[in-house]
Amino acid sequence: MVIMTITIIAMVNLPPVALALIVVLRLCR
C-alpha cells in the first residue's frame, strides 16, 4: 500500500513524522 510505503520512508527519514502519520491514520479510523 502507498500509505505503508510512505510511513516506512518517513520512519527512515524522520521518526516524528512517521509517528504523526500513524496518529492521524488512527484518528481518521
Phi, psi and omega in degrees: 000150181296319182299317181297317181298315180298320180297316180298314180298318180297320180297322180289321182277298182223105179308317180302323180294319180298315180299320180297317180297317180298317180297317180297317180298319180293321180293322180296321182276000000 
